[in-house]
Amino acid sequence: MDERDGEVPGARTTARPGNVALLRPAEQVFEDMLAGWAGQQSSRLLASVTIRARERSVRRFVEFCGTYPWDWTPADVEEWTTQLLSAPRPLAPSSIRGYQNAVELFCTYLTDRRYDWAEQCIALFGTHPTQVCHEWNTAVHVSDHEANPAVRPLTRDELQQFFDYADHRVERARARKRKGWKSVFRDATLFKMIYAFGLRRREVAMLDLHDFTRNPDATEFGRYGVCNVRWGKASRGSQPRRRAVLAVLDWTRPVLEEYVTDVLPMFDLADRAMLWPTERQSRVTGHHIGLRFAEYRDELGLDPALHPHCLRHSYVTHLIEEGFDPLFVQQQVGHRWGSTTALYTGVSGDYRNRVLRRALDQAIQAPDSEEGSTP
């Protein structure tokens, strides 16, 4: 851990000078704790979005308890979890585990002897923080797959229906000479690229023009033969993981070329490398992608459980159905383990029946005239 002049990132002495009087001790010490915890996490190079999400979880716990960390008890965690489970819309197990994990990490930080929060709390409040989360009152991650079973790959018909509707929205906006038709065209192309390269929302939103390069072994894709993902999913405080995704769908090149050549220049950007700009010259966000997908999904009457990540599921499923090697698919989507890719795969009943029929036909046609052969 980085220490300068005897100070540890996140320590109280780095957050507030010792000679500053506290007008509202409880509130101000708690804010100092959060600021110090944020500094500690930043020192570990955790993403700012992760730090903010954890802080929101801790604040939510404080609001529920009505007390600050030095007065928390394990019973508070259990009552909070019960309330989360009995809400009008109970949270998913993964969400509850995320809340509990944030509180546990915060308590671990506060009780670390390298920070002097315990001493300050005893001096001010006569008590100190303790670890209120333990193995008997927190959820354990024991299942490999906890996703909503309704979340699934789109069928080929649903996928074609979705893309056709996106194109129809572009044609309608153009015909009505709507000012925002360029954004509608952008979103239609963006959804196609999520599927064409099996991308996550953040991965596609952060793409630039120079992230596409040629594949010398697949010249038919031109300059769009390889999509170099620079903002892959990180883990344990690491930097975003990178990977190169090879184009495999023959319509990738014409779709991208039309957008890059005919539509993207109309945004008149200061940063001309940006692939998915808004009218205000900022990047499209994952939140916008989710909202636009939900709008199209609901207009088409598709399952409300479907979301943009289902396009990535569809990519994995359809490649497997078409006979691509599972290891190739795993590398394309950036999974460390083949078991993770398997969770994304939802091959259709028709595909399984074709595999079964092929296996049965081979067994029936195999020579069975040898002595001792079993029918």
ZALUMNU-261020 format. One record per residue (C-alpha): x, y, z. Coordinates in steps of 0.2 Angstrom, whole numbers, always signed. Layout:
+-------+-------+-------+
|    px |    py |    pz |
+-------+-------+-------+
|     X |     Y |     Z |
...
+-------+-------+-------+
***
This chain:
+-------+-------+-------+
|    px |    py |    pz |
+-------+-------+-------+
|    +0 |    +0 |    +0 |
|    +6 |   +17 |    -4 |
|   +12 |   +27 |   +12 |
|   +19 |   +44 |   +12 |
|   +26 |   +53 |   +27 |
|   +18 |   +39 |   +38 |
|    +1 |   +42 |   +31 |
|   -10 |   +28 |   +25 |
|   -22 |   +32 |   +10 |
|   -39 |   +33 |   +18 |
|   -33 |   +37 |   +36 |
|   -43 |   +50 |   +46 |
|   -27 |   +61 |   +47 |
|   -27 |   +63 |   +28 |
|   -46 |   +67 |   +27 |
|   -47 |   +81 |   +40 |
|   -33 |   +91 |   +49 |
|   -33 |   +87 |   +68 |
|   -35 |  +105 |   +74 |
|   -52 |  +107 |   +65 |
|   -67 |  +107 |   +78 |
|   -82 |   +96 |   +73 |
|   -98 |  +105 |   +74 |
|  -109 |   +90 |   +71 |
|   -97 |   +76 |   +76 |
|  -108 |   +61 |   +72 |
|  -112 |   +67 |   +54 |
|   -95 |   +74 |   +50 |
|   -85 |   +59 |   +56 |
|   -96 |   +47 |   +46 |
|   -93 |   +58 |   +30 |
|   -74 |   +58 |   +34 |
|   -76 |   +39 |   +35 |
|   -84 |   +38 |   +18 |
|   -71 |   +50 |   +11 |
|   -57 |   +40 |   +18 |
|   -64 |   +23 |   +12 |
|   -66 |   +31 |    -6 |
|   -47 |   +36 |    -5 |
|   -42 |   +18 |    +0 |
|   -52 |   +11 |   -14 |
|   -45 |   +24 |   -27 |
|   -28 |   +19 |   -21 |
|   -32 |    +1 |   -26 |
|   -37 |    +8 |   -43 |
|   -55 |    +3 |   -42 |
|   -67 |   +11 |   -54 |
|   -76 |   +27 |   -48 |
|   -93 |   +19 |   -53 |
|   -89 |    +4 |   -41 |
|   -84 |   +16 |   -27 |
|  -100 |   +27 |   -29 |
|  -111 |   +11 |   -29 |
|  -103 |    +5 |   -13 |
|  -105 |   +22 |    -5 |
|  -124 |   +22 |   -10 |
|  -126 |    +5 |    -2 |
|  -118 |   +10 |   +15 |
|  -129 |   +26 |   +15 |
|  -144 |   +16 |   +12 |
|  -139 |    +5 |   +27 |
|  -137 |   +20 |   +38 |
|  -154 |   +27 |   +33 |
|  -162 |   +10 |   +37 |
|  -153 |    +9 |   +54 |
|  -155 |   +27 |   +59 |
|  -138 |   +25 |   +67 |
|  -119 |   +27 |   +62 |
|  -106 |   +13 |   +61 |
|  -100 |   +14 |   +79 |
|  -118 |    +9 |   +84 |
|  -121 |    -5 |   +72 |
|  -125 |   -22 |   +77 |
|  -126 |   -39 |   +68 |
|  -145 |   -38 |   +71 |
|  -146 |   -23 |   +60 |
|  -139 |   -32 |   +45 |
|  -152 |   -46 |   +48 |
|  -166 |   -34 |   +50 |
|  -161 |   -25 |   +34 |
|  -159 |   -41 |   +24 |
|  -177 |   -46 |   +30 |
|  -184 |   -29 |   +24 |
|  -175 |   -31 |    +7 |
|  -183 |   -48 |    +5 |
|  -200 |   -42 |   +10 |
|  -201 |   -27 |    -1 |
|  -215 |   -25 |   -13 |
|  -202 |   -30 |   -26 |
|  -190 |   -41 |   -17 |
|  -172 |   -39 |   -23 |
|  -163 |   -53 |   -32 |
|  -150 |   -63 |   -21 |
|  -136 |   -56 |   -31 |
|  -142 |   -38 |   -27 |
|  -144 |   -42 |    -8 |
|  -126 |   -50 |    -8 |
|  -119 |   -34 |   -16 |
|  -127 |   -23 |    -2 |
|  -121 |   -34 |   +11 |
|  -103 |   -35 |    +3 |
|  -102 |   -16 |    +3 |
|  -107 |   -15 |   +22 |
|   -94 |   -29 |   +26 |
|   -80 |   -20 |   +16 |
|   -84 |    -3 |   +25 |
|   -83 |   -11 |   +42 |
|   -67 |   -20 |   +37 |
|   -60 |    -3 |   +33 |
|   -66 |    +5 |   +49 |
|   -59 |    -9 |   +60 |
|   -42 |   -10 |   +52 |
|   -29 |    -5 |   +65 |
|   -19 |    +4 |   +51 |
|   -33 |   +17 |   +52 |
|   -37 |   +26 |   +68 |
|   -56 |   +26 |   +67 |
|   -58 |   +16 |   +83 |
|   -48 |   +28 |   +93 |
|   -57 |   +43 |   +87 |
|   -74 |   +35 |   +89 |
|   -70 |   +30 |  +107 |
|   -64 |   +48 |  +111 |
|   -80 |   +56 |  +104 |
|   -93 |   +43 |  +106 |
|   -87 |   +31 |  +119 |
|   -88 |   +16 |  +107 |
|   -81 |   +10 |   +91 |
|   -86 |    +1 |   +75 |
|   -85 |   -18 |   +74 |
|   -88 |   -30 |   +60 |
|  -107 |   -33 |   +59 |
|  -106 |   -45 |   +44 |
|  -101 |   -63 |   +47 |
|  -104 |   -79 |   +38 |
|  -120 |   -83 |   +48 |
|  -129 |   -67 |   +43 |
|  -124 |   -64 |   +25 |
|  -128 |   -72 |    +8 |
|  -115 |   -84 |    +1 |
|  -112 |   -86 |   -18 |
|  -114 |  -104 |   -20 |
|  -122 |  -105 |   -37 |
|  -113 |  -102 |   -54 |
|  -129 |   -95 |   -62 |
|  -142 |   -84 |   -52 |
|  -149 |   -74 |   -67 |
|  -167 |   -73 |   -70 |
|  -172 |   -88 |   -80 |
|  -183 |   -77 |   -91 |
|  -167 |   -68 |   -97 |
|  -162 |   -78 |  -113 |
|  -155 |   -77 |  -130 |
|  -166 |   -70 |  -143 |
|  -172 |   -82 |  -156 |
|  -167 |   -79 |  -174 |
|  -184 |   -73 |  -178 |
|  -185 |   -61 |  -163 |
|  -168 |   -54 |  -168 |
|  -173 |   -51 |  -186 |
|  -189 |   -43 |  -180 |
|  -179 |   -32 |  -168 |
|  -167 |   -26 |  -181 |
|  -180 |   -24 |  -194 |
|  -190 |   -13 |  -182 |
|  -174 |    -2 |  -178 |
|  -172 |    +0 |  -197 |
|  -190 |    +5 |  -199 |
|  -188 |   +18 |  -186 |
|  -174 |   +26 |  -196 |
|  -184 |   +26 |  -212 |
|  -199 |   +34 |  -203 |
|  -189 |   +47 |  -195 |
|  -180 |   +51 |  -211 |
|  -197 |   +52 |  -220 |
|  -204 |   +64 |  -208 |
|  -188 |   +74 |  -209 |
|  -185 |   +73 |  -190 |
|  -170 |   +82 |  -183 |
|  -165 |   +67 |  -173 |
|  -165 |   +54 |  -186 |
|  -146 |   +53 |  -185 |
|  -147 |   +47 |  -167 |
|  -160 |   +34 |  -172 |
|  -148 |   +27 |  -186 |
|  -134 |   +27 |  -174 |
|  -144 |   +17 |  -161 |
|  -149 |    +4 |  -174 |
|  -131 |    +2 |  -180 |
|  -125 |    +1 |  -162 |
|  -138 |   -13 |  -158 |
|  -132 |   -23 |  -173 |
|  -113 |   -21 |  -167 |
|  -117 |   -28 |  -150 |
|  -124 |   -43 |  -158 |
|  -111 |   -44 |  -172 |
|   -96 |   -44 |  -160 |
|  -104 |   -51 |  -144 |
|  -101 |   -35 |  -134 |
|  -106 |   -28 |  -117 |
|  -115 |   -11 |  -116 |
|   -99 |    -2 |  -109 |
|   -88 |   -11 |  -122 |
|   -98 |    -5 |  -136 |
|  -102 |   +13 |  -129 |
|   -83 |   +16 |  -127 |
|   -78 |   +11 |  -145 |
|   -69 |   +23 |  -156 |
|   -66 |   +22 |  -175 |
|   -47 |   +17 |  -173 |
|   -53 |    +2 |  -163 |
|   -57 |    -7 |  -179 |
|   -43 |   -15 |  -189 |
|   -40 |   -26 |  -204 |
|   -39 |   -45 |  -202 |
|   -26 |   -51 |  -215 |
|   -35 |   -68 |  -215 |
|   -52 |   -61 |  -218 |
|   -50 |   -47 |  -231 |
|   -68 |   -47 |  -235 |
|   -72 |   -37 |  -220 |
|   -60 |   -23 |  -225 |
|   -55 |   -12 |  -211 |
|   -68 |   -19 |  -200 |
|   -61 |   -37 |  -198 |
|   -56 |   -35 |  -180 |
|   -64 |   -25 |  -166 |
|   -51 |   -21 |  -153 |
|   -61 |   -20 |  -136 |
|   -52 |    -9 |  -124 |
|   -65 |    -8 |  -110 |
|   -68 |   -26 |  -106 |
|   -75 |   -31 |   -89 |
|   -62 |   -29 |   -75 |
|   -60 |   -39 |   -60 |
|   -53 |   -37 |   -42 |
|   -48 |   -19 |   -45 |
|   -38 |   -22 |   -61 |
|   -38 |   -11 |   -77 |
|   -51 |   -15 |   -90 |
|   -47 |   -31 |  -100 |
|   -43 |   -30 |  -118 |
|   -47 |   -42 |  -132 |
|   -48 |   -43 |  -150 |
|   -64 |   -49 |  -157 |
|   -64 |   -56 |  -175 |
|   -79 |   -51 |  -187 |
|   -88 |   -67 |  -192 |
|  -105 |   -60 |  -199 |
|  -104 |   -56 |  -218 |
|  -116 |   -41 |  -215 |
|  -104 |   -32 |  -203 |
|   -94 |   -22 |  -215 |
|  -108 |   -14 |  -226 |
|  -118 |    -9 |  -210 |
|  -103 |    -1 |  -202 |
|   -97 |    +7 |  -218 |
|  -114 |   +15 |  -221 |
|  -115 |   +22 |  -204 |
|   -97 |   +28 |  -204 |
|   -97 |   +36 |  -221 |
|  -114 |   +43 |  -222 |
|  -121 |   +47 |  -205 |
|  -107 |   +49 |  -192 |
|   -99 |   +65 |  -201 |
|  -116 |   +73 |  -199 |
|  -113 |   +74 |  -180 |
|   -99 |   +87 |  -184 |
|   -88 |   +81 |  -169 |
|   -73 |   +89 |  -161 |
|   -67 |   +72 |  -157 |
|   -69 |   +63 |  -174 |
|   -63 |   +46 |  -167 |
|   -79 |   +44 |  -157 |
|   -90 |   +31 |  -164 |
|  -107 |   +33 |  -155 |
|  -108 |   +52 |  -151 |
|  -124 |   +61 |  -145 |
|  -130 |   +77 |  -152 |
|  -121 |   +86 |  -138 |
|  -105 |   +78 |  -143 |
|  -104 |   +66 |  -128 |
|  -103 |   +47 |  -129 |
|  -119 |   +37 |  -128 |
|  -121 |   +29 |  -111 |
|  -126 |   +11 |  -106 |
|  -141 |   +19 |   -98 |
|  -147 |   +26 |  -115 |
|  -144 |    +9 |  -123 |
|  -154 |    +0 |  -110 |
|  -169 |   +13 |  -112 |
|  -169 |   +12 |  -131 |
|  -168 |    -7 |  -131 |
|  -183 |    -7 |  -119 |
|  -193 |    +5 |  -130 |
|  -191 |    -6 |  -145 |
|  -194 |   -22 |  -136 |
|  -210 |   -16 |  -128 |
|  -216 |    -9 |  -145 |
|  -213 |   -26 |  -153 |
|  -222 |   -35 |  -138 |
|  -206 |   -45 |  -134 |
|  -203 |   -53 |  -117 |
|  -200 |   -38 |  -104 |
|  -186 |   -48 |   -96 |
|  -175 |   -46 |  -111 |
|  -162 |   -32 |  -111 |
|  -147 |   -27 |  -121 |
|  -135 |   -41 |  -114 |
|  -147 |   -54 |  -122 |
|  -140 |   -49 |  -138 |
|  -123 |   -55 |  -132 |
|  -131 |   -71 |  -126 |
|  -138 |   -73 |  -144 |
|  -121 |   -70 |  -152 |
|  -114 |   -85 |  -141 |
|  -129 |   -96 |  -144 |
|  -130 |   -93 |  -163 |
|  -111 |   -96 |  -165 |
|  -112 |  -113 |  -156 |
|  -127 |  -118 |  -166 |
|  -118 |  -114 |  -182 |
|  -103 |  -125 |  -177 |
|   -90 |  -113 |  -171 |
|   -78 |  -121 |  -159 |
|   -83 |  -117 |  -141 |
|   -65 |  -111 |  -137 |
|   -66 |   -99 |  -151 |
|   -82 |   -92 |  -145 |
|   -75 |   -91 |  -127 |
|   -61 |   -81 |  -133 |
|   -72 |   -70 |  -144 |
|   -83 |   -64 |  -129 |
|   -68 |   -63 |  -117 |
|   -73 |   -76 |  -104 |
|   -59 |   -84 |   -93 |
|   -68 |  -100 |   -91 |
|   -78 |  -111 |  -104 |
|   -91 |  -114 |   -90 |
|   -95 |   -95 |   -91 |
|   -98 |   -96 |  -109 |
|  -109 |  -112 |  -107 |
|  -121 |  -102 |   -96 |
|  -123 |   -89 |  -110 |
|  -128 |  -103 |  -122 |
|  -146 |  -107 |  -125 |
|  -147 |  -117 |  -141 |
|  -164 |  -120 |  -148 |
|  -174 |  -135 |  -148 |
|  -172 |  -137 |  -167 |
|  -153 |  -137 |  -165 |
|  -153 |  -150 |  -152 |
|  -165 |  -161 |  -162 |
|  -154 |  -159 |  -178 |
|  -139 |  -165 |  -167 |
|  -149 |  -179 |  -160 |
|  -155 |  -184 |  -177 |
|  -137 |  -184 |  -185 |
|  -131 |  -195 |  -170 |
|  -145 |  -207 |  -172 |
|  -142 |  -208 |  -191 |
|  -124 |  -211 |  -189 |
|  -127 |  -225 |  -176 |
|  -140 |  -233 |  -187 |
|  -129 |  -233 |  -203 |
|  -114 |  -240 |  -193 |
|  -109 |  -258 |  -198 |
|  -119 |  -270 |  -187 |
|  -114 |  -286 |  -196 |
|   -99 |  -290 |  -185 |
|  -101 |  -304 |  -173 |
|  -105 |  -298 |  -155 |
|  -112 |  -282 |  -161 |
|  -126 |  -275 |  -150 |
|  -141 |  -267 |  -159 |
+-------+-------+-------+
***
